[in-house]
Every structure is written in structure tokens, then in C-alpha cells.
Amino acid sequence: MNRKAMEPISVFPFIALCMLVGVALAISLGAFYGRGYDFRDAEAQTMLRLVKECIFQNNPFASDFDFAVTCNLNKKTLENDHLIYIEKEDGSVKFIGVRDFVNQCQLSDKNKEYPRCKSTDLVSINGKYHIIVGTNQVIRRGLI
């Protein structure tokens, strides 16, 4: 039997290929399990625009006004992870969602886990309103 050992020249491409696979694996795992994405600010800004347009065209203090139906928003999502808080100039308040977000919105700069909120004042034919919109919808924040 005349067996030959592996030629030394073919070991280097094998090692290079193993290193290439290892680097690709590390990059893909880092991309998947790495830092998450936090879209709460953008979502709050978009929600504020939608609510502002809806309130400008409708009276939110009317007896038949429903945020979900009138503003075309998902009621279940609003009740669990969001806040829409509307205060009229006479002091009357209407809200949907998590009421405690009003307090947490004031502290959101100090704690990154608190909801992100946007607020504005709106003048429409139905009156003057102060609107606060907040969201704390969790979008994969990563393991770290």
C-alpha cells in the first residue's frame, strides 16, 4: 500500500474556507441577535399626525365619536401599547389607551424604557385642543 499524505498546499485553502465560514456566521448572528430597532419616536410622530388630521375634521367630544372607527386606528393596539390624550380648552379630557403614559411621557428623557410621546396644540372649528400621543410598542430591542 502506497498511501500519500495530504499535500500541504491544500491545507491552506481549507483553513481559509473555514475562517470565511466562521466570519460569515459571526456576522449573521450579530445582525440577528444584535441591537434592536426603536421606532417609538417615529411611530409617535406618525400617530400624532393621523390623530391631528382626524380631530381637525371631527369633534372628539361628540357622543358618537370613536377613535378606532373615525380615525381608522386599531382599537386593541391603542388600548394596550398607546395613548391618545385630548384636553379641550374648557378642561374636559378624552383619552384612549394606557392612562399612566401621561405621567411617563414627562419622564421619558430619563428612562429609555418609558413610552415615547409627542404633543401639540390644535385649533379647529370645534375648539382648541392639547393633544398628547404616546407609544410604547416593543419592537425587538435586542438582547443587550
The 8 nearest C-alpha neighbors of each residue, nearest first, counted from 0:
[[1, 2, 3, 4, 5, 6, 7, 9],
 [0, 2, 3, 4, 5, 6, 7, 9],
 [3, 1, 0, 4, 5, 6, 7, 9],
 [4, 2, 5, 1, 6, 0, 7, 9],
 [3, 5, 6, 2, 7, 1, 9, 10],
 [6, 4, 7, 3, 9, 10, 8, 2],
 [5, 7, 8, 9, 4, 10, 3, 11],
 [8, 6, 10, 9, 5, 11, 4, 12],
 [7, 9, 6, 10, 11, 12, 5, 13],
 [10, 8, 7, 11, 12, 6, 13, 5],
 [11, 9, 13, 7, 8, 12, 14, 6],
 [10, 12, 14, 13, 9, 8, 15, 7],
 [13, 11, 15, 14, 10, 9, 16, 8],
 [14, 12, 16, 10, 11, 15, 17, 9],
 [15, 13, 17, 11, 16, 12, 18, 10],
 [16, 14, 12, 18, 13, 17, 11, 19],
 [15, 17, 19, 13, 18, 14, 12, 20],
 [18, 16, 14, 20, 19, 15, 21, 13],
 [17, 19, 21, 15, 16, 20, 22, 14],
 [20, 18, 16, 22, 21, 17, 15, 23],
 [19, 21, 23, 17, 18, 22, 24, 16],
 [22, 20, 18, 24, 19, 23, 17, 25],
 [21, 23, 25, 19, 24, 20, 18, 26],
 [24, 22, 20, 26, 21, 25, 27, 19],
 [25, 23, 21, 27, 22, 26, 20, 28],
 [24, 26, 22, 28, 23, 27, 29, 21],
 [27, 25, 29, 23, 24, 28, 30, 22],
 [26, 28, 30, 24, 29, 25, 23, 31],
 [29, 27, 31, 25, 30, 26, 32, 24],
 [28, 30, 33, 26, 32, 27, 31, 25],
 [29, 31, 27, 33, 28, 32, 26, 34],
 [30, 32, 28, 29, 33, 27, 34, 26],
 [33, 31, 29, 30, 28, 141, 142, 34],
 [34, 32, 29, 30, 141, 31, 35, 142],
 [35, 33, 141, 140, 36, 32, 143, 142],
 [140, 36, 34, 141, 139, 33, 37, 138],
 [35, 37, 140, 38, 139, 138, 34, 141],
 [36, 38, 39, 138, 35, 140, 40, 139],
 [37, 39, 41, 40, 42, 36, 138, 43],
 [38, 40, 42, 41, 37, 115, 43, 134],
 [41, 39, 43, 42, 38, 115, 44, 116],
 [40, 42, 44, 38, 43, 39, 45, 46],
 [41, 43, 39, 45, 44, 40, 38, 46],
 [44, 42, 46, 40, 45, 41, 133, 134],
 [45, 43, 41, 47, 42, 46, 40, 117],
 [46, 44, 42, 48, 47, 43, 41, 49],
 [45, 47, 43, 49, 48, 44, 42, 50],
 [48, 46, 44, 50, 45, 49, 132, 51],
 [47, 49, 51, 45, 46, 50, 52, 44],
 [50, 48, 46, 52, 51, 47, 53, 45],
 [51, 49, 53, 47, 52, 48, 54, 46],
 [52, 50, 48, 54, 53, 49, 47, 55],
 [51, 53, 55, 49, 50, 54, 48, 56],
 [54, 52, 50, 56, 51, 55, 70, 57],
 [55, 53, 57, 51, 56, 52, 50, 59],
 [54, 56, 52, 53, 123, 57, 51, 58],
 [55, 57, 54, 53, 52, 58, 123, 124],
 [58, 56, 54, 55, 53, 59, 125, 64],
 [57, 59, 60, 61, 54, 125, 56, 64],
 [60, 58, 61, 64, 54, 57, 93, 65],
 [61, 59, 58, 62, 64, 93, 63, 92],
 [60, 62, 64, 58, 63, 59, 57, 65],
 [61, 63, 64, 60, 59, 65, 58, 93],
 [62, 64, 61, 65, 60, 59, 58, 69],
 [65, 63, 61, 62, 59, 66, 69, 60],
 [64, 66, 68, 67, 69, 63, 70, 59],
 [67, 65, 70, 69, 68, 64, 72, 71],
 [66, 68, 72, 74, 71, 65, 73, 70],
 [67, 69, 71, 65, 66, 70, 72, 64],
 [70, 68, 66, 71, 65, 67, 64, 53],
 [69, 71, 66, 53, 72, 67, 68, 50],
 [70, 72, 68, 67, 69, 73, 66, 74],
 [73, 71, 67, 70, 74, 66, 68, 77],
 [72, 74, 76, 67, 75, 77, 71, 68],
 [73, 75, 77, 67, 76, 72, 78, 66],
 [76, 74, 78, 77, 73, 79, 80, 67],
 [75, 77, 79, 74, 78, 73, 80, 81],
 [78, 76, 81, 74, 96, 75, 79, 80],
 [77, 79, 96, 75, 76, 74, 80, 97],
 [80, 78, 76, 77, 81, 96, 75, 97],
 [81, 79, 136, 135, 77, 134, 76, 78],
 [82, 80, 134, 77, 96, 133, 79, 135],
 [83, 81, 96, 133, 132, 97, 95, 84],
 [82, 84, 132, 95, 94, 131, 96, 85],
 [85, 83, 94, 131, 130, 93, 82, 132],
 [86, 84, 130, 93, 92, 129, 94, 128],
 [87, 85, 92, 129, 128, 91, 90, 130],
 [86, 88, 128, 91, 89, 90, 127, 92],
 [87, 89, 90, 127, 128, 86, 126, 91],
 [88, 90, 87, 91, 86, 127, 92, 126],
 [91, 89, 88, 87, 86, 92, 128, 85],
 [92, 90, 87, 89, 86, 93, 88, 85],
 [93, 91, 86, 85, 87, 90, 94, 84],
 [94, 92, 85, 84, 86, 91, 95, 60],
 [95, 93, 84, 83, 85, 92, 96, 82],
 [94, 96, 83, 82, 78, 84, 77, 97],
 [95, 97, 78, 82, 77, 81, 98, 79],
 [96, 98, 82, 99, 100, 78, 81, 79],
 [99, 97, 100, 101, 96, 82, 94, 95],
 [100, 98, 101, 102, 97, 103, 104, 82],
 [99, 101, 103, 102, 98, 104, 97, 82],
 [102, 100, 99, 104, 103, 98, 105, 131],
 [103, 101, 100, 104, 99, 105, 106, 98],
 [102, 104, 100, 106, 105, 101, 113, 107],
 [105, 103, 107, 101, 106, 102, 116, 100],
 [104, 106, 103, 102, 107, 101, 108, 116],
 [107, 105, 103, 104, 108, 109, 110, 102],
 [106, 108, 113, 104, 110, 109, 105, 103],
 [107, 109, 106, 110, 111, 105, 104, 113],
 [108, 110, 107, 106, 111, 113, 105, 112],
 [111, 109, 107, 112, 113, 108, 106, 114],
 [110, 112, 113, 107, 109, 108, 114, 115],
 [113, 111, 110, 114, 107, 135, 115, 109],
 [114, 112, 107, 111, 110, 103, 115, 135],
 [115, 113, 135, 134, 133, 104, 107, 116],
 [114, 116, 133, 134, 40, 39, 107, 104],
 [117, 115, 133, 132, 104, 43, 114, 134],
 [116, 118, 132, 131, 43, 44, 133, 47],
 [119, 117, 131, 130, 132, 116, 120, 129],
 [120, 118, 130, 129, 121, 131, 117, 47],
 [119, 121, 129, 128, 130, 122, 118, 127],
 [122, 120, 128, 127, 129, 123, 119, 51],
 [121, 123, 127, 126, 128, 120, 124, 55],
 [124, 122, 125, 126, 55, 127, 121, 56],
 [123, 125, 126, 122, 55, 127, 56, 58],
 [126, 124, 123, 58, 127, 122, 57, 55],
 [127, 125, 123, 124, 122, 128, 87, 88],
 [126, 128, 122, 88, 121, 87, 123, 129],
 [129, 127, 87, 121, 86, 120, 88, 130],
 [128, 130, 120, 86, 85, 119, 121, 87],
 [131, 129, 85, 118, 119, 84, 120, 128],
 [132, 130, 118, 84, 117, 83, 85, 133],
 [131, 133, 83, 117, 82, 116, 47, 118],
 [134, 132, 116, 82, 81, 115, 43, 114],
 [135, 133, 81, 114, 115, 136, 43, 80],
 [136, 134, 114, 80, 137, 81, 39, 115],
 [135, 137, 80, 134, 138, 39, 81, 114],
 [138, 136, 135, 139, 140, 37, 39, 80],
 [137, 139, 140, 37, 136, 36, 35, 38],
 [140, 138, 35, 141, 36, 137, 37, 34],
 [35, 139, 141, 36, 138, 34, 37, 142],
 [142, 140, 35, 34, 139, 33, 143, 32],
 [141, 143, 32, 33, 140, 34, 35, 139],
 [142, 141, 34, 33, 140, 35, 32, 139]]
